[in-house]
Amino acid sequence: MKRFSAFIIPFLLLSALLFSGCGDSAPVGFKVLKDTVTPTGLTYRITRKAESWDFGDAFTVERQENREWAPVPRVESEFEVVFNAIGYELTFPGASKDMTAGWSMLYGELEPGHYRIGKRFHRKVSAATEDITLYAEFDIPEP
C-alpha cells in the first residue's frame, strides 16, 4: 500500500496543477503584459517563485466560445511551423523573463474576442519529470 501511495499522490497533485489562471497558487508566475496585445501577438512575463521550472518557446492559443475554451485553428500553409527546441530556466526566486508570442504564421490575425495563451513548464523531480500547463487570459478588442 505504501508503494501505491508513492505513485498515486504525486499523480493527483500533478493533475491539480492544470491552472486556467495563474494566481498566487500557481507554482510559476505567468501573465500577459496588457499593453502589448495585438491581433498578431503579445508579450508575456514568466516569474520564478520557489522552485525552478524549465520552459521553452512553444505556446498555444485558445478562444473562449460559449464559456468553453476551443483551440484557435491554425492557418493553412505549405510549410510546417515549428518552435525552437530550447530550454530556459530562471536562476533564482523572483527572477523573470519577458517573451514575445508572435502567432501570425500559426493562427493569422485574431479576431476580437477573449483568448488565453497556454504554456508548458517542466521540472525534474527525482528520476521523473513533472509537467504543468499554465494559461494567461487576454482580449483582442473591437477596432
Secondary structure, DSSP 4 states (H G I P E B T S, - for coil): -HHHHHHHHHHHHHHTT--SS--TTSSEEEEE-GGG-BTTEEEEEEEE-SS--EE-S--EEEEEETTEEEEPPPPP-SS--------EE--STT-EEEEEEE-HHHH-SPPSEEEEEEEEEEEEETTEEEEEEEEEEEEE---
